[in-house]
Amino acid sequence: MTAGAVAMMAAPASAASPCEAGCSLGTTSVGANGGSLDYTLDPGHELGIQFHVNAPGVITNILFYVAPTEVAQGNHKATLWLVGTGPIASQTQGVVAGVNSFSIPPTAVTPGNTYIASYGEAAAFGYNGPPDTANTTSGTLVGEKGIFGPQNTIPVTSNGNSYGVDVRFVEAPAPPVITGTVRVSSSSVAVSFTDSGTSGVSFTVTCTPVPGGPSATTGVGTGTTSPITVTGLTADVLYTCVVTATNLVGSATSAPSSPFVDVSVSGPGCSGTIVTGPTQLSAASMAFPGAVVSWAPAVVDPQSCLGGYVVTPIEGTTPLAPSFVTASHTTTHVLNLELGHTYTFTVAAVSGTTIGDPSDPVGPVTIGTPAAAAAVHAAHAGKGAIKVTFKTGNSNGSPITSFTVGCRSSNGGHAASRSGKASPITVGGLTPGKAYACVVRATNRRGIGTASSRALARS
């Protein structure tokens, strides 16, 4: 995990397609070897370019070159055809000498289909364009061949000329990839992401509080390039952000960023090093669906850059929503856990610039199991036996059905345990004269509770 003041590194992403902002085949220009400007045609031809796309998108314009002698012919009609179906869009208007761009209603085109863009030639002069455009491509827009036929019908014949016809294709944007979050102030963060840098694509960054945390505001920022600053955030709250790219075709949203915390206590310029992360972790169930997690403070150089801690519950191997705890606390209640489910917990220190590595997991803890017994005392109870007394802990909402005392030796004695309904419980079968540490665990219908502190005695 990475904090709000340091960039999060993400997997490299391929560059966005230039067709997100619109691309063309480049077949309207006069080729180096010409293409006659007064090429004689029998009147009544449809001249075009056949093409396909490798990503869904829309055609917004049909472009074609008009020779000066053609202008007097008046209005021209440009048509987009779906091969095998017929015309799917068209536009009729006047022309000028040179390249003309006819806007059509944005018309969807999809991979797997073949399309033709054409215009009608009504008189005896035309333009046969640069040579054939086979394999002309902009990545997702691929020109196949110039094509012609009778006017106002789908052209089907090719003789190697392009006829100066082109299209403008726009594809849906690719999902951005978030590459970093940098804290700007106690209520704002700059979010960086992959950005094609092309026009026609806008971005919206939305930062929301991680579920399960304190009440906090959602922040939104907009722009046309990375990074974008999101303001109005709540200090000392864990957030995660997404970036949505939008153009006239549609939208695509990034995967969420790693959680970051907007730490107000240390300021954006604090650059402390986490010397030692949280240690001596403990975790126990509570009476309502949650757990209490405690730890010894982290060491940061300088210590003033310690901004707090991120506590993460883990069920099985799945990390759940983390929570942020300010630096003045080393105990927290992790709520919204499921009764009877088992969790472990990690704690990571937050310096002024980063969220450190998580601790080793503590637990497991089964939610709703009894709290640890208190005032545990162990005493010699005869040869090979130890008597353990204790005070019952909280049942956490389900009656305690038994207690188990387990004793382990530190110098080679045989381990043993015994269960009972109440204190005291005597454990026999131990090796005489050996040193032992004994703990108590209570059981209810939800499972076995947290172990008590150790009590020492000799058997």
C-alpha positions, -999 to 999 in steps of 0.1 A, spaced: 0 0 0 11 35 -7 2 67 10 -12 99 -3 23 116 -3 41 90 -24 34 77 -59 20 42 -61 37 21 -87 14 2 -111 20 -23 -138 31 -7 -171 2 -1 -194 3 1 -232 -2 36 -247 -38 46 -254 -49 43 -290 -48 75 -310 -83 66 -321 -96 75 -287 -95 111 -299 -102 103 -335 -80 89 -363 -81 86 -401 -63 66 -428 -46 96 -444 -59 87 -479 -72 121 -490 -38 136 -498 -24 136 -533 2 108 -536 38 115 -547 31 99 -580 0 120 -585 -35 109 -591 -51 129 -618 -72 159 -608 -92 156 -640 -95 119 -643 -123 112 -668 -151 90 -656 -183 80 -672 -209 100 -652 -226 83 -623 -199 66 -601 -196 58 -564 -160 62 -553 -148 49 -519 -125 31 -495 -132 -3 -480 -120 -7 -444 -125 -26 -411 -118 -18 -374 -102 -39 -347 -120 -22 -318 -156 -10 -315 -162 27 -320 -180 52 -342 -175 69 -376 -181 106 -373 -169 120 -407 -164 109 -443 -136 128 -460 -129 130 -498 -108 151 -522 -127 172 -547 -110 185 -579 -116 221 -588 -136 210 -619 -160 191 -596 -171 219 -574 -195 232 -600 -214 200 -599 -231 212 -567 -241 190 -538 -223 157 -532 -236 128 -512 -212 108 -488 -224 74 -476 -212 48 -450 -220 13 -460 -220 -20 -441 -210 -47 -465 -237 -73 -468 -264 -49 -455 -264 -15 -472 -261 21 -463 -261 29 -426 -254 67 -427 -251 95 -452 -248 133 -456 -255 155 -487 -240 190 -490 -220 214 -511 -183 210 -517 -151 230 -521 -120 223 -540 -96 201 -519 -104 179 -489 -140 179 -478 -152 165 -445 -188 155 -443 -201 151 -407 -225 121 -402 -244 111 -371 -218 91 -350 -224 56 -364 -213 25 -346 -188 2 -363 -176 -31 -348 -148 -57 -354 -157 -86 -376 -176 -64 -401 -165 -47 -434 -174 -12 -442 -172 12 -472 -171 50 -471 -179 65 -505 -192 96 -523 -211 99 -555 -196 114 -587 -224 127 -610 -204 143 -638 -175 135 -660 -146 146 -639 -133 129 -608 -102 122 -588 -86 88 -586 -64 96 -557 -30 82 -545 -23 45 -551 -42 17 -534 -43 19 -496 -42 -18 -488 -30 -23 -452 -31 14 -444 -37 14 -406 -37 35 -375 -38 5 -352 -75 -1 -349 -86 14 -382 -74 -6 -412 -79 5 -449 -83 -25 -472 -87 -11 -508 -101 16 -529 -134 6 -545 -159 20 -570 -192 12 -587 -224 27 -600 -235 59 -583 -258 54 -552 -251 17 -549 -225 0 -528 -193 -1 -547 -177 -35 -553 -149 -31 -579 -112 -23 -572 -85 -12 -596 -58 -2 -572 -68 34 -566 -80 50 -534 -101 78 -549 -91 101 -521 -117 89 -497 -111 86 -459 -131 84 -426 -127 97 -391 -130 69 -365 -133 73 -328 -130 43 -304 -141 40 -268 -113 50 -244 -92 23 -227 -95 21 -189 -68 44 -174 -42 29 -150 -36 48 -118 2 52 -112 3 74 -81 -13 95 -55 5 125 -40 -8 144 -10 -13 181 -18 -28 193 15 -48 179 45 -79 178 22 -66 172 -13 -46 147 -33 -32 146 -68 -39 114 -87 -17 104 -116 -27 79 -143 -19 67 -178 -30 94 -203 -27 93 -241 -25 131 -241 -49 133 -270 -78 157 -274 -114 146 -272 -109 125 -240 -118 139 -206 -111 123 -172 -130 122 -139 -112 112 -107 -135 100 -78 -120 93 -43 -143 76 -18 -137 66 18 -128 29 23 -160 12 36 -162 6 73 -143 37 82 -156 70 98 -180 92 80 -161 113 54 -167 132 22 -163 119 -13 -140 140 -36 -143 145 -73 -118 161 -97 -120 166 -135 -96 174 -163 -82 165 -196 -47 153 -186 -29 136 -157 -25 144 -129 -58 156 -115 -62 171 -80 -92 160 -59 -102 184 -32 -127 183 -3 -113 151 13 -115 144 51 -82 144 69 -70 111 85 -93 89 65 -84 61 42 -95 67 6 -94 48 -27 -98 65 -61 -108 55 -96 -103 74 -129 -129 74 -156 -120 83 -192 -148 96 -214 -152 105 -251 -181 107 -275 -182 69 -277 -184 60 -240 -165 57 -208 -140 33 -192 -130 32 -155 -97 22 -139 -92 -3 -112 -93 13 -78 -61 27 -64 -45 11 -34 -59 28 -3 -41 59 8 -45 81 39 -46 119 39 -25 125 70 -29 161 83 -6 158 114 27 156 96 22 178 66 31 171 29 68 179 35 75 153 62 97 125 49 103 102 79 118 67 76 100 39 93 128 23 114 106 -3 131 70 -11 123 43 -20 148 53 -49 171 39 -70 200 5 -73 183 -25 -88 201 -61 -94 190 -92 -106 207 -129 -109 200 -154 -83 214 -190 -88 226 -204 -73 194 -192 -83 159 -157 -70 160 -122 -74 174 -99 -53 195 -63 -51 181 -34 -37 200 3 -31 192 35 -15 204 43 19 187 63 20 155 97 39 155 100 66 128 129 89 121 120 116 129 93 104 152 72 135 144 66 120 109 46 92 124 11 99 111 -7 68 123 -15 32 115 -34 12 90 -51 -19 104 -63 -46 80 -85 -76 89 -78 -107 68 -103 -136 64 -85 -166 51 -61 -151 25 -84 -122 16 -76 -87 30 -108 -68 39 -114 -30 42 -85 -14 62 -90 14 88 -68 43 98 -58 50 134 -41 82 144 -6 81 159 -17 88 194 -35 54 196 -21 18 196 -54 0 202 -84 0 179 -118 -17 176 -122 -34 142 -159 -35 135 -184 -50 110 -169 -85 112 -190 -116 110 -199 -137 141 -183 -171 140 -159 -161 112 -122 -163 118 -98 -134 111 -61 -124 114 -50 -88 115 -20 -68 102 -9 -33 113 13 -9 92 28 24 103 21 56 83 49 81 82 45 115 67 52 101 33 43 65 31 23 35 44 49 10 55 50 -28 52 23 -46 71 33 -65 103 31 -103 105 -5 -113 110 -18 -117 146 -45 -142 154 -65 -160 144 -95 -146 162 -130 -161 158 -155 -134 163 -179 -139 192 -158 -164 211 -150 -157 248 -126 -131 259 -94 -141 276 -95 -152 312 -79 -128 337 -59 -130 370 -44 -163 359 -23 -180 386 -5 -213 385 9 -233 415 25 -267 422 -3 -292 431 17 -323 438 41 -345 418 35 -339 380 6 -316 386 -2 -278 385 -34 -261 397 -45 -230 377 -69 -204 390 -85 -176 369 -113 -152 366 -138 -157 338 -136 -132 309 -166 -118 289 -186 -145 271 -192 -121 242 -228 -129 238 -228 -167 239 -225 -187 272 -192 -203 280 -194 -240 279 -159 -250 291 -124 -239 299 -92 -256 288 -59 -251 306 -28 -260 286 7 -262 301 40 -264 282 74 -268 296 104 -246 288 130 -273 298 119 -305 283 89 -315 303 59 -333 288 30 -310 278 -5 -316 290 -39 -300 291 -72 -304 309 -107 -290 305 -133 -281 332 -164 -260 338 -149 -234 361 -118 -223 380 -97 -239 394 -85 -266 370 -56 -290 378 -35 -303 350 -18 -337 357 5 -358 337 33 -333 337 70 -342 342 79 -337 378 102 -308 386 100 -291 353 92 -255 346 58 -248 329 39 -219 314 1 -224 315 -27 -205 296 -65 -207 298 -89 -206 268 -127 -205 272 -151 -221 247 -186 -212 236 -208 -223 207 -189 -200 184 -155 -215 191 -124 -213 212 -116 -179 226 -84 -159 230 -56 -174 252 -50 -157 285 -17 -144 297 8 -171 308 11 -182 344 44 -199 355 49 -228 379 69 -260 385 52 -294 385 
